[in-house]
Amino acid sequence: MGHLFSRISPQTLRILALVFVLAAIIFFFSTQVPNYLNGRLFNRISSSVAIMALIATGQTLVILTRNIDLSIGSIVGFTAFATGSLISANPDMAAPLLVLYAMVVGAAFGAVNGILVAYVKIPAIIVTLATMALFRSALVEFSNAKSITSSELPLWLVNFPNTVLLKFGQFQLRAGFAAALVVVLLVHFALARFRPARRFYAVGSNPEAAEMAGINAKATVFAAFVFAGALAGLAGFMFLARFGNITVVAGLGFELKSVAAAVLGGVNIFGGSGTVIGAFIGAILVDLIDTSLVRWELVSEFSREAVLGALILVSVTADAVLMRRLIGLRANREKKLARAAINAQNRSPEVSTPKQAGETST
Amino acid sequence: MKLFKTLCIASALMVSASGGAMAQAISLNGGEDVDMVLLPKFLGILVFDQANEGAQEAHAELNNPGELLFVGPTPENSVAGQIEIMTTSATQGQGAVMLSNNAGDQIVPSAKAAQAAGTKIVTWDSPIPSGEGEDVFVAQVDFGSIGEVMADMALSILGGEGQMAILSATPDAANQNAWIASLKEVLAADAKYSGIELVDTVYGDDQSEVSYNRALALVDKYPDLGLIMSPTTVGIQASSKAMQDEGLCDQVKVSGLGLPSEMLSYTLNGCAPEFALWDFRDLGYLTYYTAYGMATGQLSGEIGETFTAGRMGDYTIEEDPGRPGSKRILMGPFTVYTSENVEAAAN
């Protein structure tokens, strides 16, 4: 057990801790809410988290570089509306083109944020606070007080998110969730394995050192905002497909939910560490708590927000304490191992000294 | 009891007779110069834009050389934005502010300040709950009758018996809360509604995604739910879509207040067999006539005053039965939409 334990990376440990918290929350609500644990719950959460998963992924990229994107909800709203009006004007448009359009529009908004933050050097919280309002007002202008309704949209688009790909009894794997999952996994593995993507971590953990190491920190921050915009655009497309009815309030409040999901998922708000899978589980947690609270008799409509806030706080605390425990345990174990090694060394100095020298020279 | 009833009818007749005899409808003179502001809950919602169209129509008809501004807050800033625009209007010396209140009684101090600066405050769609800082409220329909219409739709959809839940907009919306209260009253008052059980009220914040998720949560929470009643155009649409997406339309129906153009497909496929609404263009038109009359001093705003509102005919200022001490003008009536008439109205 100990052997396996010390081989797991801290990131994986964090994800395991999150899964544990998730299981604990599901268990808690299953004792409180009748008819809770079933396939229907899985279908509800998976279909609704598909959109927030993409947004939280984008938010994670930005937070990794020590920034924040508060305009992401407005970008989702704008792209949902713009994509909707494009397809209702050209109903025969091909699906990949439409998705591309949504991502390009989102990326363009992201580029505005990126230029202001990376090159003009205005703090991200100020820039995106301003663009949150600006992009939302742009949507109000653009929409001309009309709204998009699902009857204007082609059937393939409306049917897409709820198409059942696989079925195990009541459990359904739906296309919307599957698509989001694929994107999340792609970004996760790119961040973990792909060399250029590691720059996000480098810039976030120490911008000066990254700069010294020859990384273009400005371009990296800019890229983070553009990718976040493109992912928000994709989320806008999914939003359009799922809800069909798009008004100017589309995506309102998503910025805070996505930050909550990322932080719950163990993404360090000061940049430099965290995983996309973690943020994804964070998004599931937020959605699960939110949905379950509506079904919980004990909580009235008016105290729900407060309970949601408290539960998020408890989850983050539980996660942090659990993490510290696990890391502490591991450090202790490593210390013991090191002590054992030193003891062994003292007993036979002539064997271990040359080996150590060899290690340092390589 | 019978005597009391007769007395009531007699006195009602007397009041209406004396009202008719005393005040001929005032016909408003056009051409007076007065700047006015039409202030919706927030921008970007179709019904408010329709109200603006109606107000612009009246503005042109009355040949007002002044300006009619259609300004509103952005959605995420509705309450603070409304208060700010109200305050600015007072300093600009606007003749009248026409307000669809989304700020509850929080708007009162700024509205009172505007009144003190000589600006008339005419509310429409959603009033100031306490009535303070408000000259008159132009009510789209009698708030009591909204409860009745919703109860009747519920009765016919549920076939007399079943569980119903309400999906409203925000917990602060004065109009929504008044309608829900009226629905509860009607349900409790008449024995024919005794089979309908109102199980819950939830709030979708007038956002598609929140409303959609709340509707599904209601279905999960109450396995025997038969009807979701949503007195808001965003909520009724999102609930209908949620029920359709999850294949629940046979089990759970949706009703409430909706726009025919947005509800067409759900009404035809049976997810939302009946819903109701009034004409927002007419509401904007009538509100403009009222505000213009008061801002130019042609109307005093006293109870019993009758005036002619252009193409819509005569209206009388009366006491608001839902808010004692406040004044209202009642527009009415309702249109109930079913598969028979929804197509014609949608186009």
Boltz contact constraints between the chains, C-beta under 6 A:
constraints:
  - contact:
      token1: [A, 44]
      token2: [B, 216]
      max_distance: 6.0
  - contact:
      token1: [A, 48]
      token2: [B, 213]
      max_distance: 6.0
  - contact:
      token1: [A, 136]
      token2: [B, 74]
      max_distance: 6.0
  - contact:
      token1: [A, 137]
      token2: [B, 74]
      max_distance: 6.0
  - contact:
      token1: [A, 140]
      token2: [B, 43]
      max_distance: 6.0
  - contact:
      token1: [A, 140]
      token2: [B, 44]
      max_distance: 6.0
  - contact:
      token1: [A, 143]
      token2: [B, 44]
      max_distance: 6.0
  - contact:
      token1: [A, 145]
      token2: [B, 44]
      max_distance: 6.0
  - contact:
      token1: [A, 145]
      token2: [B, 49]
      max_distance: 6.0
  - contact:
      token1: [A, 147]
      token2: [B, 46]
      max_distance: 6.0
  - contact:
      token1: [A, 149]
      token2: [B, 262]
      max_distance: 6.0
  - contact:
      token1: [A, 151]
      token2: [B, 265]
      max_distance: 6.0
  - contact:
      token1: [A, 162]
      token2: [B, 245]
      max_distance: 6.0
  - contact:
      token1: [A, 243]
      token2: [B, 208]
      max_distance: 6.0
  - contact:
      token1: [A, 243]
      token2: [B, 209]
      max_distance: 6.0
  - contact:
      token1: [A, 243]
      token2: [B, 212]
      max_distance: 6.0
  - contact:
      token1: [A, 244]
      token2: [B, 241]
      max_distance: 6.0
  - contact:
      token1: [A, 245]
      token2: [B, 208]
      max_distance: 6.0
  - contact:
      token1: [A, 245]
      token2: [B, 237]
      max_distance: 6.0
  - contact:
      token1: [A, 248]
      token2: [B, 44]
      max_distance: 6.0
  - contact:
      token1: [A, 248]
      token2: [B, 75]
      max_distance: 6.0
  - contact:
      token1: [A, 249]
      token2: [B, 75]
      max_distance: 6.0
  - contact:
      token1: [A, 249]
      token2: [B, 207]
      max_distance: 6.0
  - contact:
      token1: [A, 252]
      token2: [B, 76]
      max_distance: 6.0
  - contact:
      token1: [A, 252]
      token2: [B, 207]
      max_distance: 6.0
  - contact:
      token1: [A, 291]
      token2: [B, 217]
      max_distance: 6.0
  - contact:
      token1: [A, 294]
      token2: [B, 217]
      max_distance: 6.0
  - contact:
      token1: [A, 295]
      token2: [B, 217]
      max_distance: 6.0
  - contact:
      token1: [A, 295]
      token2: [B, 220]
      max_distance: 6.0
  - contact:
      token1: [A, 295]
      token2: [B, 221]
      max_distance: 6.0
  - contact:
      token1: [A, 301]
      token2: [B, 203]
      max_distance: 6.0
